[in-house]
Amino acid sequence: MSNNNLPSRRSLLAAGGMALTALTLGLSGCAQEDALAKQAKAGDNKNYVAGDGSVTEFAAADRKEAVQIKGALFSGAAVTPADFQGKVSVLNFWFAGCAPCRVEAPLLEELHQEFKDQGVQFFGVNLRDEKPTAEAFEKTFNLTYPSFDDKDGAVLLSVSGLVPPGAVPTTLVLDKQGRVASRVLGEIEKGTLKALITATVAE
C-alpha cells in the first residue's frame, strides 16, 4: 500500500479521536455548571473525587456483616449500631462545598419524605463542615433528616472498603440487618435510588 494513503488515514484517526472526545465530554456533563462542577470534570485535585454515578447492588447472600456505625449527629444525639437494626437506612456522604451534593440534596429530601412512613431512615454523613456551615446547607435545601458530624472520620471508617476516601457524594442503602445492600458512587439519579430503596424495603 502506498504512503499516499497515510494522510487520509491519519485524518480519519484524528476525526475519530475528536468524536470520542466530544462523546466523553457529552457524557460527563453536570446538572449544575459551577466552578466546583467544572473542577470535577477537569479532574483537578480539589480534595474530593466526583464519582460517576455507578451503582453496585449486593445480593443478600453476598452481603458482609452489619456496619458498626457509631457517631454523633450535629444535634448532639448519639447513634449506635443498634439504631440500624430493623429499619432500612440510607446514608449519604456529603459536604457543603461539593457541587454534586447540592444538586442531589433536594432529591434526597423528596425520597426521605416518600419513604419515611415505611420506616426508612435517612442520615447525612458530613465529612468536613463545621456545624454552622452544615446547618446553612440543610436550611437552604430544606433538609429534614439529620446528619452526622463526621470530621473525625469515624462513620467513614466504619464503611471502609465501601466508600472510597474522598469519593463524595456516595450513597449507601442498608438493609434491616444494617448490612450494605447497595451503593451509588457519585450523584444519585432519583429513580435509581428509589428502586434500590424499594427493593431493600421489600426484602
KEZA-720893 format. One line per 3 residues: for each residue x negated, y negated, z of N, C-alpha, C, O, CB. Coordinates in steps of 0.1 Angstrom, whole numbers. Glycine has a CB too. Layout:
BEGIN
X:Y:Z:X:Y:Z:X:Y:Z:X:Y:Z:X:Y:Z | ... $
***
This chain:
BEGIN
-9:12:0:0:0:0:-9:-12:0:-19:-13:7:10:0:13 | -6:-22:-8:-14:-34:-9:-13:-43:3:-3:-42:11:-11:-42:-22 | -23:-52:5:-22:-61:16:-12:-72:14:-9:-80:23:-36:-67:18 $
-7:-73:1:3:-83:-2:16:-82:7:23:-91:9:7:-83:-17 | 18:-70:12:30:-67:20:28:-72:34:38:-74:42:34:-53:20 | 16:-74:39:13:-77:53:20:-90:57:26:-90:68:-1:-78:55 $
19:-101:50:25:-113:55:40:-111:57:46:-116:67:23:-125:45 | 47:-105:48:61:-103:49:64:-94:61:74:-96:68:68:-97:36 | 56:-84:63:58:-75:75:56:-83:88:63:-82:97:48:-63:74 $
45:-91:88:43:-100:100:55:-109:102:59:-111:113:30:-108:98 | 60:-114:91:72:-123:92:84:-116:98:91:-121:107:75:-129:79 | 86:-104:94:97:-96:99:95:-93:114:104:-94:122:98:-83:91 $
83:-89:118:80:-87:132:82:-99:140:87:-99:151:66:-81:133 | 77:-110:135:79:-123:143:93:-126:144:98:-131:155:71:-135:135 | 101:-125:133:115:-128:134:122:-118:144:131:-123:152:122:-126:120 $
118:-106:144:124:-96:153:121:-100:168:129:-99:176:119:-82:150 | 108:-104:170:104:-108:183:112:-120:188:116:-121:200:90:-111:184 | 114:-130:179:122:-142:182:137:-138:186:143:-143:195:122:-152:171 $
142:-129:178:156:-124:180:157:-117:194:166:-120:201:161:-115:169 | 147:-109:197:147:-102:210:146:-112:222:152:-111:232:135:-92:211 | 137:-122:220:136:-133:230:149:-140:232:153:-143:243:125:-143:226 $
156:-143:221:169:-150:222:179:-142:229:187:-147:237:174:-154:208 | 179:-129:226:188:-119:233:185:-119:248:194:-119:256:187:-106:226 | 172:-118:251:168:-117:265:173:-129:272:178:-129:284:153:-115:266 $
170:-141:266:174:-154:273:189:-154:274:194:-159:284:169:-166:265 | 197:-149:264:211:-150:265:216:-141:276:226:-145:283:217:-145:252 | 210:-129:278:215:-120:289:211:-125:303:218:-122:312:208:-107:287 $
201:-134:304:197:-138:317:203:-152:320:199:-158:330:182:-139:318 | 213:-156:313:220:-169:316:226:-169:330:231:-159:334:230:-172:306 | 225:-180:336:230:-182:350:244:-189:350:247:-197:341:221:-189:359 $
252:-185:360:265:-192:360:264:-206:365:272:-215:362:274:-184:370 | 253:-209:372:251:-223:377:237:-227:373:227:-222:377:253:-223:393 | 237:-237:364:224:-241:359:218:-253:367:220:-264:364:226:-246:344 $
211:-249:378:205:-260:385:190:-256:387:185:-247:381:211:-261:400 | 183:-264:394:168:-263:395:164:-249:400:155:-243:394:162:-274:404 | 171:-244:410:167:-231:416:170:-220:406:163:-211:405:175:-229:429 $
182:-221:399:185:-211:389:175:-211:378:171:-200:373:199:-213:384 | 170:-222:374:160:-223:363:147:-217:368:140:-210:360:158:-238:359 | 144:-219:381:132:-213:386:133:-198:386:123:-191:382:129:-218:400 $
144:-193:389:146:-179:390:145:-173:376:138:-162:374:160:-175:396 | 151:-179:366:150:-175:352:136:-175:347:131:-167:339:159:-183:343 | 128:-186:351:115:-187:347:105:-178:353:94:-176:349:110:-202:349 $
110:-171:364:101:-162:371:91:-168:380:81:-162:384:95:-153:361 | 93:-181:383:84:-188:392:84:-182:406:95:-177:410:87:-203:392 | 73:-183:413:73:-177:427:78:-188:436:70:-197:441:58:-173:430 $
91:-188:439:97:-198:448:102:-191:461:112:-196:466:108:-205:441 | 95:-181:465:98:-175:478:111:-166:478:115:-162:489:99:-185:489 | 116:-164:467:127:-154:466:127:-148:452:122:-154:442:141:-160:469 $
132:-136:451:133:-129:438:148:-127:435:155:-121:442:126:-115:439 | 151:-132:423:165:-131:419:167:-117:413:161:-113:403:169:-142:409 | 177:-109:419:180:-96:413:187:-97:400:191:-108:396:188:-88:423 $
189:-86:394:196:-86:380:210:-82:381:217:-80:371:188:-77:371 | 216:-80:393:230:-76:394:231:-61:393:243:-56:392:238:-83:384 | 220:-53:393:221:-39:392:228:-33:404:227:-37:415:207:-33:390 $
237:-23:401:245:-16:411:240:-2:413:237:5:403:260:-16:407 | 238:2:425:235:16:429:245:21:438:248:15:449:221:17:435 | 251:33:435:261:40:443:254:52:449:247:59:441:274:43:436 $
257:55:461:251:67:468:263:77:471:271:73:479:243:63:481 | 262:89:465:272:99:468:272:102:483:261:102:489:270:112:460 | 283:105:489:284:108:503:274:118:508:268:116:519:298:112:507 $
272:128:500:263:139:504:248:134:503:239:140:510:264:151:495 | 245:123:496:232:119:494:228:107:503:217:102:503:229:115:480 | 238:102:511:235:91:520:226:94:531:227:105:537:248:85:525 $
218:84:534:209:86:546:216:83:559:228:81:558:197:76:545 | 209:84:570:216:82:583:221:68:584:218:59:576:206:84:594 | 230:66:593:236:52:595:225:42:598:216:45:605:246:53:607 $
227:30:593:217:20:595:219:15:610:230:14:615:218:8:585 | 208:12:616:208:8:630:206:-7:631:195:-12:634:197:16:638 | 217:-14:629:217:-28:628:219:-34:642:230:-32:648:227:-34:618 $
210:-42:647:211:-50:659:207:-64:656:197:-66:650:203:-44:671 | 215:-73:661:212:-87:658:222:-97:665:232:-92:670:211:-90:644 | 219:-109:663:228:-120:669:234:-128:657:227:-132:648:221:-129:679 $
247:-131:658:253:-140:648:250:-154:652:246:-157:663:269:-137:648 | 252:-163:643:250:-177:646:259:-182:657:256:-192:664:252:-186:633 | 270:-175:659:279:-179:670:273:-175:684:278:-179:694:292:-172:669 $
263:-166:684:257:-162:696:261:-148:700:255:-141:708:260:-171:707 | 271:-143:693:276:-129:696:266:-119:691:260:-120:681:290:-127:689 | 265:-108:700:256:-97:696:263:-86:688:275:-84:691:250:-91:709 $
256:-80:679:262:-70:671:253:-58:672:240:-59:672:263:-74:656 | 259:-46:674:251:-34:676:256:-23:666:266:-25:659:253:-28:691 | 248:-12:665:252:-2:655:266:4:657:273:8:648:243:10:656 $
271:3:670:285:8:673:295:0:665:306:5:662:287:8:688 | 292:-13:662:302:-21:656:304:-17:641:313:-22:635:297:-36:656 | 296:-8:636:297:-4:622:304:10:621:305:15:610:284:-4:615 $
308:15:632:314:28:632:329:27:630:336:19:637:311:36:645 | 335:35:621:349:35:619:355:24:610:367:23:607:356:33:632 | 346:15:605:350:5:596:341:4:584:329:7:585:350:-9:603 $
347:1:572:338:-2:560:333:-16:563:340:-25:567:346:-1:547 | 320:-18:560:314:-31:562:307:-36:549:301:-28:542:303:-30:574 | 307:-49:547:299:-55:536:289:-64:542:292:-73:550:309:-62:527 $
276:-62:538:265:-71:543:260:-78:531:256:-72:521:254:-63:550 | 260:-92:532:254:-100:521:242:-108:526:244:-116:535:265:-109:515 | 231:-105:520:218:-112:524:217:-125:516:218:-125:504:206:-103:522 $
215:-136:523:216:-149:517:208:-160:524:204:-157:535:230:-154:515 | 206:-171:518:202:-183:525:206:-195:516:209:-194:504:186:-184:527 | 207:-207:522:214:-218:516:207:-223:503:214:-228:494:215:-229:526 $
194:-222:502:186:-227:491:186:-217:479:179:-220:469:173:-230:494 | 194:-207:479:194:-196:469:206:-199:460:217:-198:464:195:-182:475 | 203:-203:447:213:-207:438:224:-196:435:235:-199:436:207:-210:424 $
220:-183:433:230:-173:431:239:-171:443:250:-167:442:223:-160:427 | 233:-174:455:241:-173:467:253:-183:467:264:-180:472:232:-175:480 | 250:-195:462:260:-205:461:271:-201:451:283:-204:453:254:-218:457 $
267:-194:440:277:-190:430:286:-179:436:298:-180:433:269:-185:418 | 281:-170:443:289:-159:447:296:-161:460:305:-153:463:280:-146:449 | 293:-171:468:299:-173:481:314:-174:481:321:-167:489:294:-186:487 $
320:-181:471:335:-182:471:341:-168:467:352:-165:472:340:-192:461 | 334:-160:459:339:-147:456:339:-137:468:348:-129:469:331:-141:444 | 328:-138:476:327:-130:488:339:-134:497:345:-125:504:314:-132:494 $
341:-147:499:352:-151:508:366:-146:503:374:-141:510:353:-166:509 | 368:-146:489:380:-141:484:382:-126:487:393:-121:490:381:-143:468 | 371:-119:485:372:-104:488:374:-102:503:381:-92:507:359:-97:483 $
367:-110:511:369:-109:526:384:-110:529:390:-102:537:361:-119:533 | 391:-120:524:405:-122:526:413:-111:521:423:-107:527:409:-136:520 | 409:-106:510:417:-95:503:416:-82:511:426:-74:512:412:-92:489 $
405:-79:517:403:-66:524:403:-66:539:403:-55:545:389:-61:520 | 404:-78:545:403:-78:560:415:-70:566:413:-65:577:403:-92:565 | 427:-70:560:438:-63:566:437:-48:564:444:-40:570:451:-68:559 $
427:-44:556:424:-29:555:412:-25:565:407:-14:564:420:-26:541 | 408:-34:573:398:-31:583:384:-33:578:375:-28:585:400:-18:588 | 382:-39:566:369:-41:561:363:-54:568:369:-64:568:369:-42:546 $
351:-53:573:344:-64:579:333:-69:570:325:-61:565:339:-61:593 | 332:-82:569:321:-88:561:311:-95:571:316:-101:581:327:-99:551 | 299:-94:568:288:-101:575:278:-107:565:274:-100:556:281:-92:585 $
275:-120:567:264:-125:560:251:-122:568:252:-121:580:265:-141:558 | 240:-122:561:227:-120:568:218:-131:563:212:-130:552:220:-105:566 | 217:-142:571:209:-153:567:194:-151:571:191:-149:583:214:-166:573 $
185:-152:561:172:-148:563:162:-159:567:151:-157:571:167:-142:551 | 167:-172:565:157:-182:568:162:-196:573:154:-205:576:149:-185:556 | 175:-198:573:180:-211:576:182:-213:591:185:-204:599:193:-213:570 $
180:-226:596:184:-230:609:199:-231:610:206:-231:599:177:-243:613 | 205:-230:622:219:-230:624:227:-241:617:237:-238:610:222:-230:638 | 222:-254:618:230:-265:611:230:-263:596:241:-266:590:223:-278:614 $
220:-258:590:219:-256:575:229:-245:571:237:-246:562:205:-252:570 | 229:-234:579:238:-223:576:252:-227:578:261:-223:570:234:-211:585 | 255:-234:588:269:-238:591:274:-248:580:285:-248:577:270:-245:605 $
265:-257:575:269:-266:565:272:-258:552:282:-261:545:257:-276:562 | 265:-248:549:268:-239:537:281:-232:539:289:-232:530:256:-228:536 | 283:-227:551:296:-220:554:308:-229:553:319:-226:548:296:-213:567 $
306:-242:557:317:-252:556:319:-256:542:331:-257:538:313:-264:565 | 309:-257:534:310:-261:520:319:-251:512:327:-255:504:296:-263:514 | 316:-238:515:323:-228:508:334:-221:515:340:-211:511:313:-217:504 $
338:-228:527:349:-223:535:348:-208:538:358:-201:538:362:-225:527 | 336:-204:542:334:-190:546:339:-188:560:336:-195:569:319:-186:545 | 348:-177:562:354:-175:575:348:-162:581:351:-159:593:369:-173:573 $
339:-155:574:333:-143:580:319:-148:586:313:-158:581:331:-132:570 | 314:-141:597:302:-146:604:289:-142:597:289:-133:588:302:-140:618 | 279:-148:600:265:-145:595:256:-142:607:256:-149:617:260:-156:586 $
247:-132:604:235:-130:613:225:-141:611:223:-146:600:229:-116:611 | 219:-146:623:207:-154:622:195:-144:622:191:-139:632:206:-164:635 | 190:-142:610:180:-131:609:167:-136:605:159:-130:597:185:-121:598 $
163:-148:610:150:-153:607:139:-144:612:128:-144:606:148:-167:613 | 141:-136:622:131:-127:627:131:-114:619:122:-106:621:134:-123:642 | 140:-112:610:140:-101:600:144:-88:606:142:-77:600:126:-99:595 $
151:-88:618:155:-75:624:165:-68:616:164:-55:614:160:-78:638 | 175:-75:611:185:-68:602:179:-63:589:182:-52:585:197:-77:600 | 171:-72:583:164:-68:571:156:-55:573:155:-46:564:155:-79:566 $
149:-55:584:140:-43:587:148:-31:589:144:-20:585:132:-46:600 | 160:-32:594:169:-20:596:174:-14:583:178:-2:583:181:-24:605 | 173:-21:572:177:-16:559:165:-15:550:166:-16:538:188:-24:553 $
153:-14:556:141:-13:548:142:-2:538:146:9:542:129:-12:558 | 137:-5:526:138:5:515:151:4:507:151:9:496:137:19:521 | 161:-3:513:173:-5:505:175:-19:501:180:-22:490:185:-1:514 $
169:-29:508:169:-43:504:155:-47:503:148:-49:513:177:-52:515 | 150:-49:491:136:-53:489:134:-67:496:142:-76:494:133:-54:474 | 123:-69:503:120:-82:509:120:-93:498:113:-91:488:106:-81:516 $
127:-103:501:127:-114:491:137:-113:480:139:-122:473:114:-116:485 | 144:-101:480:154:-100:469:168:-105:474:175:-98:481:156:-85:465 | 170:-118:471:182:-125:476:189:-131:464:183:-137:456:178:-136:487 $
202:-129:463:211:-121:473:210:-106:470:208:-102:459:225:-126:472 | 213:-99:480:216:-85:479:228:-82:488:230:-88:498:203:-76:484 | 237:-73:483:249:-70:490:250:-55:492:248:-47:482:262:-75:482 $
252:-50:504:254:-36:507:268:-34:512:274:-42:519:244:-32:518 | 274:-22:508:286:-17:513:283:-5:522:277:5:517:297:-14:501 | 287:-5:534:285:6:544:298:13:545:309:8:546:280:0:557 $
297:27:546:309:35:548:313:35:563:306:28:571:306:49:544 | 323:42:566:328:42:580:319:48:590:321:47:602:342:49:580 | 309:55:586:298:60:595:286:51:596:276:54:602:294:74:590 $
287:39:589:276:30:589:265:33:580:254:28:581:270:29:603 | 267:42:570:257:46:560:259:37:548:270:33:544:258:61:556 | 248:34:540:249:26:528:255:34:517:250:45:513:235:21:524 $
267:30:513:274:36:502:271:31:488:271:38:478:289:35:504 | 268:18:488:264:11:475:257:-1:477:257:-7:488:277:9:467 | 250:-6:467:242:-18:468:242:-26:455:242:-20:444:227:-14:471 $
243:-39:456:242:-48:444:229:-56:446:229:-64:456:255:-56:442 | 220:-55:437:208:-64:438:210:-76:429:211:-75:417:195:-56:433 | 211:-87:435:214:-100:427:228:-104:429:235:-99:437:211:-97:413 $
232:-114:421:245:-120:422:256:-109:419:255:-102:409:246:-131:412 | 266:-109:427:277:-100:426:286:-104:414:287:-116:410:285:-98:439 | 293:-94:409:304:-96:400:316:-92:408:317:-80:413:303:-88:386 $
326:-100:409:337:-98:419:344:-85:416:346:-77:426:347:-109:418 | 347:-82:404:355:-69:401:347:-57:404:352:-47:409:358:-69:386 | 334:-58:402:325:-46:405:324:-44:421:326:-33:425:311:-49:400 $
322:-55:428:322:-53:443:335:-48:448:336:-40:457:317:-66:449 | 346:-54:443:359:-49:447:361:-34:445:366:-27:454:370:-57:439 | 356:-29:434:357:-15:431:349:-7:440:353:4:445:353:-12:416 $
337:-12:444:328:-5:453:335:-4:467:334:6:474:314:-12:454 | 340:-15:471:347:-16:485:359:-6:485:361:2:494:351:-30:488 | 367:-7:474:379:1:473:376:16:474:383:23:481:387:-2:460 $
366:20:467:362:34:467:357:39:480:360:50:485:350:36:456 | 350:30:488:345:33:501:356:34:511:356:43:520:334:24:505 | 366:25:510:378:25:519:386:38:517:391:43:527:387:13:516 $
386:42:505:394:54:502:388:67:506:395:78:506:397:55:487 | 376:67:510:369:80:514:375:85:527:370:96:532:354:77:516 $
***
